[in-house]
Amino acid sequence: MISMAEISRTAVRALRRNKTRSMLTALGIIIGVAAVIAAFAVGQGANKSIDEQIASFGSNFIMVFPDRSASSASGTVKYLTYDDALAIEREVSGIEAVAPMINTSAQLVYGNTNWSTSVTGSTPSYSLVQDREVDYGRNINASDVRQGAKIAVIGKTIADKMFFGEDPVGKSIRIKKVPFTIIGVLKAKGQNTMGQDQDDLVLVPLTAAQRRLVRWNTPGRISTIYIKGVSMNALQYIQNETEALMRERHKIRAGEPDDFSVRNISQMLEARRKTTAIMSMLLGSIAVISLVVGGIGIMNIMLVSVTERTREIGIRMAVGAKSRDIRFQFLIEAVVLSMVGGTTGIILGVFAGHALASLTSAPPIFSAGSIILAFVFSVLVGVGFGYYPAWKASLLDPIDALKYE
């Protein structure tokens, strides 16, 4: 009986005799494994990025904004107002905080320094809804909103770019040529998952923004209303009650389109996550198909190899090799090809994952589970598609094999 070590050495020597063919045979496995690893890494990286985005928004978060399409269809333009926000806070239960907002852009001026940024007018609830804390100084309060005080809380980016290490609290900046006194600096949050600088903003009292910065004709007009629920379980109830209240306040009759939209941010991001998951599954399916095609390539080449080496098989059988030994030899050749292809594919997949992730702005996540799964699957492909050629070789008759030319 020939030892397994001798059978393995014979199989490896056979592969070395045809290095180029062996590598081309393994190419399908290499591409398949690389595709599997890259697809899973990019998909997991994108999901993590979305999870971080959900966390930055707040998972129990709802946004109300005007629906311009409905306004155009009805011929009348309606807006959200500060009174709408107060009514939601007063009449809808399950709410932790409501923050009406006005969003605009403006040029800031301090001495000889200019800086273009976004300006948000809101109430003290802004900090709770948006999870923003003051680093030093103070935040806006209810008294500031009632008085329409010309005060501002700035982000760290503005503090760095306009004051160059100088304490900005107490200093006066001009926003759209209107002087505002800085009362605080927000804690840094850095960039969000979309690459936007969350510290490049100015927060002012809602009424100050209405009177000094936008001056819209509609009394009390605001841009959006942000609502934070007491829990995730309360969100659907809050959304339904808010929609009913807004239809009543805006005098929208049955069958007429709403002139506003209520969106659950976690639902929006969850839909995006599902889309990412579907794309990952699609890419993974293509990768698995590549592995199967690679397996078919191995089987094809192994069948050719059996035909080419028929006389060699006959000689080995004549000197004492059993059918089982021949079967193991060709099976080991197929498995070695798969293992070499799997190992090379893992290395290539890591590089491919980083390359693809550079296009999605989400760092890839390589899990040991996906790498091991891809490698094991590649070996199974080698065993599965290599068994038939090995079995066929083991059935050759020694006498007929020796006569084969």
C-alpha positions as CSV (number, residue, x, y, z in Angstrom):
1,M,0.0,0.0,0.0
2,I,1.4,3.4,-1.0
3,S,1.5,5.9,1.9
4,M,-0.5,9.1,1.8
5,A,2.7,11.2,2.0
6,E,4.0,9.6,-1.2
7,I,0.7,10.1,-2.9
8,S,0.7,13.8,-1.9
9,R,4.3,14.2,-3.2
10,T,3.4,12.6,-6.5
11,A,0.3,14.9,-6.9
12,V,2.4,18.1,-6.1
13,R,5.1,17.0,-8.6
14,A,2.4,16.5,-11.3
15,L,1.2,20.1,-10.7
16,R,4.7,21.5,-10.8
17,R,5.3,19.9,-14.2
18,N,2.6,22.2,-15.6
19,K,2.9,25.4,-13.5
20,T,1.3,27.7,-16.0
21,R,-1.7,25.5,-16.6
22,S,-2.0,24.9,-12.8
23,M,-2.1,28.7,-12.1
24,L,-4.6,29.3,-14.9
25,T,-6.7,26.5,-13.5
26,A,-6.6,28.1,-10.1
27,L,-7.5,31.6,-11.5
28,G,-11.2,31.0,-11.3
29,I,-10.9,30.1,-7.6
30,I,-8.7,33.1,-7.0
31,I,-11.2,35.5,-8.6
32,G,-14.1,33.9,-6.8
33,V,-12.5,34.0,-3.3
34,A,-11.3,37.5,-3.8
35,A,-14.8,38.6,-4.9
36,V,-16.5,37.0,-1.9
37,I,-14.1,38.6,0.6
38,A,-14.2,42.0,-1.0
39,A,-18.0,42.0,-1.3
40,F,-18.6,41.0,2.3
41,A,-16.0,43.5,3.6
42,V,-17.4,46.4,1.6
43,G,-21.0,45.4,2.6
44,Q,-20.1,45.2,6.3
45,G,-18.2,48.5,6.2
46,A,-21.2,50.2,4.6
47,N,-23.6,48.8,7.2
48,K,-21.3,50.0,10.0
49,S,-21.2,53.4,8.4
50,I,-25.0,53.5,8.3
51,D,-25.2,52.4,11.9
52,E,-22.9,55.2,12.9
53,Q,-25.0,57.6,10.9
54,I,-28.1,56.4,12.7
55,A,-26.4,56.9,16.0
56,S,-25.3,60.4,15.1
57,F,-28.9,61.3,14.2
58,G,-30.5,59.5,17.1
59,S,-32.5,56.4,16.6
60,N,-35.8,57.8,18.0
61,F,-35.9,60.8,15.7
62,I,-38.6,62.2,13.4
63,M,-38.4,65.1,11.0
64,V,-41.3,67.2,9.6
65,F,-40.7,69.3,6.6
66,P,-42.8,71.1,3.9
67,D,-43.8,69.1,0.8
68,R,-43.3,71.4,-2.1
69,S,-44.8,69.0,-4.6
70,A,-48.2,69.0,-2.8
71,S,-48.1,72.8,-2.6
72,S,-47.5,73.1,-6.4
73,A,-50.3,70.6,-7.2
74,S,-52.8,72.6,-5.0
75,G,-51.7,76.0,-6.3
76,T,-51.2,77.3,-2.8
77,V,-47.9,77.3,-0.9
78,K,-48.0,76.5,2.8
79,Y,-45.1,76.4,5.2
80,L,-44.4,75.0,8.6
81,T,-44.6,77.6,11.4
82,Y,-43.3,77.9,15.0
83,D,-46.9,77.5,16.1
84,D,-47.0,74.1,14.4
85,A,-44.0,73.0,16.5
86,L,-45.6,74.3,19.7
87,A,-48.8,72.4,18.9
88,I,-46.9,69.2,18.3
89,E,-45.1,69.6,21.6
90,R,-48.3,70.4,23.4
91,E,-50.7,67.9,21.9
92,V,-48.7,64.8,20.9
93,S,-47.7,62.4,23.7
94,G,-44.6,60.3,23.8
95,I,-42.3,63.2,22.8
96,E,-39.1,64.0,24.7
97,A,-38.3,67.2,22.8
98,V,-39.4,69.3,19.8
99,A,-37.0,71.6,18.0
100,P,-38.3,74.0,15.3
101,M,-35.4,75.0,13.0
102,I,-34.5,77.6,10.4
103,N,-31.6,76.7,8.2
104,T,-29.7,79.2,6.1
105,S,-26.2,80.0,5.0
106,A,-24.4,83.2,5.8
107,Q,-21.1,85.0,5.6
108,L,-19.5,85.6,9.0
109,V,-17.2,88.5,9.7
110,Y,-14.8,89.0,12.6
111,G,-12.3,91.8,12.2
112,N,-10.5,91.0,8.9
113,T,-11.6,87.4,8.9
114,N,-14.5,86.1,6.7
115,W,-16.0,82.6,6.8
116,S,-19.0,81.2,5.0
117,T,-21.0,78.7,7.0
118,S,-24.5,77.3,7.8
119,V,-26.6,79.1,10.4
120,T,-29.4,77.3,12.3
121,G,-32.0,79.1,14.2
122,S,-33.7,77.0,16.9
123,T,-34.7,76.7,20.6
124,P,-33.0,75.2,23.6
125,S,-34.4,71.8,22.5
126,Y,-32.0,71.7,19.6
127,S,-29.2,70.5,21.8
128,L,-31.3,67.6,23.1
129,V,-32.7,66.6,19.7
130,Q,-29.3,66.9,17.9
131,D,-27.2,65.6,20.8
132,R,-25.1,68.7,20.9
133,E,-23.4,69.9,24.1
134,V,-21.7,73.2,24.9
135,D,-17.9,72.8,25.5
136,Y,-17.6,76.1,27.2
137,G,-19.7,79.2,27.7
138,R,-23.5,78.6,27.7
139,N,-26.3,77.5,25.4
140,I,-29.2,79.5,24.2
141,N,-32.2,79.5,26.6
142,A,-35.9,80.2,26.5
143,S,-35.4,83.8,27.5
144,D,-33.1,84.3,24.5
145,V,-35.8,82.9,22.2
146,R,-38.5,85.1,23.7
147,Q,-36.4,88.2,23.3
148,G,-35.0,87.4,19.9
149,A,-31.6,88.0,21.4
150,K,-28.7,88.6,19.0
151,I,-26.5,85.9,20.5
152,A,-24.8,82.9,19.0
153,V,-23.2,79.5,19.8
154,I,-20.5,78.5,17.4
155,G,-19.0,75.2,16.4
156,K,-15.3,74.4,17.0
157,T,-14.4,74.8,13.3
158,I,-15.5,78.4,13.3
159,A,-13.7,79.0,16.6
160,D,-10.5,77.6,15.1
161,K,-10.8,79.3,11.7
162,M,-11.9,82.7,12.8
163,F,-10.3,83.2,16.3
164,F,-7.1,81.3,16.0
165,G,-6.9,80.1,19.6
166,E,-8.4,83.2,21.1
167,D,-11.4,82.7,23.4
168,P,-14.4,83.7,21.2
169,V,-16.9,83.9,24.1
170,G,-18.0,87.5,24.5
171,K,-16.7,88.5,21.1
172,S,-19.0,90.0,18.5
173,I,-19.3,88.6,14.9
174,R,-21.4,89.8,12.1
175,I,-23.9,87.4,10.5
176,K,-25.3,88.8,7.3
177,K,-24.0,92.2,8.5
178,V,-26.0,91.8,11.8
179,P,-23.8,91.8,15.0
180,F,-24.3,88.7,17.2
181,T,-22.5,88.1,20.5
182,I,-20.9,84.7,21.0
183,I,-22.0,83.1,24.2
184,G,-20.6,79.5,23.8
185,V,-18.7,77.0,21.8
186,L,-20.2,73.5,21.0
187,K,-18.3,70.3,21.7
188,A,-16.6,68.9,18.6
189,K,-18.3,66.1,16.7
190,G,-16.1,65.9,13.7
191,Q,-17.3,64.7,10.2
192,N,-20.4,62.7,9.7
193,T,-20.4,59.6,7.5
194,M,-21.2,61.8,4.5
195,G,-17.9,63.7,5.0
196,Q,-19.7,66.9,6.2
197,D,-18.1,68.9,9.0
198,Q,-20.6,68.9,11.9
199,D,-18.6,71.6,13.7
200,D,-18.9,74.2,10.9
201,L,-22.2,75.9,12.1
202,V,-23.7,78.7,14.1
203,L,-26.7,78.3,16.4
204,V,-28.8,81.3,17.1
205,P,-32.2,81.8,18.7
206,L,-35.1,80.9,16.4
207,T,-36.8,84.3,16.7
208,A,-33.5,86.1,16.0
209,A,-33.1,84.1,12.8
210,Q,-36.7,84.9,11.8
211,R,-36.4,88.7,12.5
212,R,-32.8,89.4,11.5
213,L,-31.5,86.7,9.1
214,V,-34.3,85.4,6.8
215,R,-37.2,87.8,7.1
216,W,-39.7,85.7,5.3
217,N,-43.1,87.1,4.6
218,T,-45.0,84.2,6.2
219,P,-45.3,85.0,10.0
220,G,-43.5,82.4,12.1
221,R,-42.3,80.4,9.2
222,I,-39.6,77.8,9.8
223,S,-37.7,75.2,7.7
224,T,-38.2,72.0,9.6
225,I,-39.4,70.5,12.9
226,Y,-37.2,67.8,14.6
227,I,-39.0,65.5,17.1
228,K,-37.3,63.2,19.6
229,G,-39.5,60.4,21.0
230,V,-39.1,59.0,24.5
231,S,-38.4,55.6,22.9
232,M,-38.2,53.7,19.6
233,N,-41.6,52.0,20.4
234,A,-43.3,55.5,20.5
235,L,-42.1,56.6,17.0
236,Q,-44.9,55.1,14.9
237,Y,-47.5,56.6,17.3
238,I,-45.8,60.0,17.3
239,Q,-45.6,59.9,13.5
240,N,-49.3,59.0,13.1
241,E,-50.5,61.6,15.6
242,T,-48.2,64.3,14.1
243,E,-49.6,63.7,10.6
244,A,-53.2,63.9,11.9
245,L,-52.5,67.1,13.8
246,M,-50.8,68.8,10.9
247,R,-53.6,67.9,8.5
248,E,-56.0,69.4,11.0
249,R,-53.9,72.6,11.5
250,H,-53.4,73.1,7.8
251,K,-57.0,72.4,7.0
252,I,-56.3,69.6,4.6
253,R,-59.5,67.8,3.6
254,A,-59.9,64.1,3.0
255,G,-58.4,63.0,-0.4
256,E,-56.2,66.1,-0.6
257,P,-52.4,65.6,-0.6
258,D,-50.5,66.7,2.5
259,D,-48.4,69.9,2.2
260,F,-45.9,68.4,4.6
261,S,-43.9,65.2,5.1
262,V,-43.2,63.3,8.3
263,R,-40.1,61.1,8.1
264,N,-38.7,58.7,10.6
265,I,-35.0,59.0,10.2
266,S,-34.3,55.5,11.5
267,Q,-36.7,54.1,8.9
268,M,-35.0,56.1,6.1
269,L,-31.6,54.8,7.1
270,E,-32.9,51.3,7.6
271,A,-34.2,51.4,4.0
272,R,-30.8,52.4,2.9
273,R,-29.2,49.6,5.0
274,K,-31.5,47.1,3.3
275,T,-30.4,48.4,-0.1
276,T,-26.8,48.0,0.9
277,A,-27.5,44.5,2.1
278,I,-29.2,43.6,-1.2
279,M,-26.3,44.9,-3.1
280,S,-23.9,42.9,-0.9
281,M,-26.0,39.7,-1.5
282,L,-25.9,40.4,-5.2
283,L,-22.2,40.8,-5.2
284,G,-21.8,37.7,-3.0
285,S,-24.0,35.7,-5.3
286,I,-21.8,36.7,-8.3
287,A,-18.7,35.8,-6.3
288,V,-20.2,32.3,-5.5
289,I,-20.9,31.8,-9.1
290,S,-17.3,32.7,-9.9
291,L,-16.2,30.0,-7.4
292,V,-18.5,27.5,-9.1
293,V,-17.1,28.4,-12.5
294,G,-13.6,28.0,-11.1
295,G,-14.6,24.6,-9.9
296,I,-15.8,23.6,-13.3
297,G,-12.5,24.8,-14.7
298,I,-10.7,22.6,-12.3
299,M,-12.8,19.6,-13.3
300,N,-12.3,20.3,-17.0
301,I,-8.5,20.5,-16.6
302,M,-8.4,17.5,-14.4
303,L,-10.3,15.5,-17.0
304,V,-7.8,16.6,-19.6
305,S,-5.0,15.7,-17.3
306,V,-6.5,12.2,-16.8
307,T,-6.6,11.7,-20.6
308,E,-3.0,13.0,-21.1
309,R,-1.7,10.8,-18.2
310,T,-3.5,7.6,-19.0
311,R,-0.3,5.7,-19.7
312,E,1.3,7.0,-16.5
313,I,-1.7,5.8,-14.6
314,G,-1.4,2.4,-16.2
315,I,2.3,2.2,-15.2
316,R,1.5,3.2,-11.6
317,M,-1.2,0.5,-11.4
318,A,1.2,-2.1,-12.9
319,V,3.8,-1.5,-10.2
320,G,1.3,-1.9,-7.4
321,A,-0.8,1.3,-7.1
322,K,-4.5,0.6,-6.2
323,S,-7.5,2.4,-7.6
324,R,-7.9,4.2,-4.3
325,D,-4.3,5.5,-4.6
326,I,-5.0,6.9,-8.1
327,R,-8.2,8.4,-6.9
328,F,-6.5,10.1,-3.9
329,Q,-3.7,11.4,-6.1
330,F,-6.0,13.3,-8.5
331,L,-8.2,14.4,-5.7
332,I,-5.2,15.9,-3.9
333,E,-4.2,17.7,-7.0
334,A,-7.6,19.3,-7.2
335,V,-7.6,20.3,-3.5
336,V,-4.1,21.7,-3.8
337,L,-5.2,23.9,-6.7
338,S,-8.2,25.1,-4.7
339,M,-6.1,25.8,-1.6
340,V,-3.5,27.7,-3.6
341,G,-6.3,29.6,-5.3
342,G,-8.1,30.3,-2.0
343,T,-5.0,31.6,-0.3
344,T,-4.1,33.9,-3.2
345,G,-7.7,35.0,-3.5
346,I,-7.7,36.0,0.2
347,I,-4.7,38.3,-0.3
348,L,-6.2,39.7,-3.5
349,G,-9.6,40.1,-1.8
350,V,-8.1,42.3,0.9
351,F,-6.5,44.6,-1.7
352,A,-9.8,44.7,-3.7
353,G,-11.8,45.5,-0.6
354,H,-9.7,48.5,0.2
355,A,-9.9,49.6,-3.4
356,L,-13.7,49.3,-3.6
357,A,-14.1,51.0,-0.2
358,S,-12.3,54.1,-1.4
359,L,-15.2,54.6,-3.8
360,T,-17.9,54.3,-1.1
361,S,-16.1,56.4,1.6
362,A,-16.7,53.6,4.1
363,P,-13.7,51.6,5.4
364,P,-14.0,47.8,4.7
365,I,-14.5,45.3,7.5
366,F,-12.7,42.0,7.1
367,S,-14.1,39.4,9.4
368,A,-12.4,36.1,10.1
369,G,-15.7,34.3,9.5
370,S,-16.0,35.5,5.9
371,I,-12.3,34.7,5.2
372,I,-12.6,31.2,6.7
373,L,-15.9,30.6,4.9
374,A,-14.5,31.7,1.5
375,F,-11.4,29.5,2.0
376,V,-13.4,26.4,3.2
377,F,-15.8,26.9,0.3
378,S,-12.9,27.0,-2.2
379,V,-11.6,23.7,-0.8
380,L,-15.0,22.1,-1.0
381,V,-15.3,23.3,-4.6
382,G,-12.0,21.5,-5.3
383,V,-13.2,18.3,-3.6
384,G,-16.6,18.5,-5.3
385,F,-15.4,19.2,-8.8
386,G,-12.2,17.2,-8.5
387,Y,-13.8,14.0,-7.4
388,Y,-15.3,13.0,-10.7
389,P,-12.0,13.2,-12.6
390,A,-10.3,11.3,-9.8
391,W,-13.0,8.6,-9.8
392,K,-12.7,8.3,-13.6
393,A,-8.9,7.9,-13.3
394,S,-9.3,5.2,-10.7
395,L,-11.6,3.1,-12.9
396,L,-9.0,2.8,-15.8
397,D,-8.0,-0.7,-16.6
398,P,-4.2,-1.1,-16.3
399,I,-3.8,-3.1,-19.4
400,D,-5.8,-0.7,-21.5
401,A,-4.0,2.2,-19.9
402,L,-0.6,0.8,-20.8
403,K,-1.7,0.4,-24.4
404,Y,-3.0,4.0,-24.6
405,E,-1.0,6.3,-27.0
